[in-house]
Amino acid sequence: MRNDLKARRAERRWSQAELGKALGVSRQTVIALENDKYDPSLPLAFRIAALFECSIEEIFTPEEEDLSGG
């Protein structure tokens, strides 16, 4: 799953640690999210969307193979 979390964080001039603290996760989790190495749980995705005042779909988009089932 792709996301634009890094760009949104940069717009607000937050460090990865600051974003992690705001979301209740570690800096390492933020790094993994930003590098598309970790897909968030649904509750975490909702917290991220609420923090950035947008919908989950505005931040996270499925990879092409996710849509094709392969």
Protein Blocks (a to p, Z undefined) as FASTA:
>chain_A
ZZfklmmmmmnopafklmmmmnopafklmmmmmnopaccdfklmmmmmmmnopafklmpc
cdfklmnoZZ
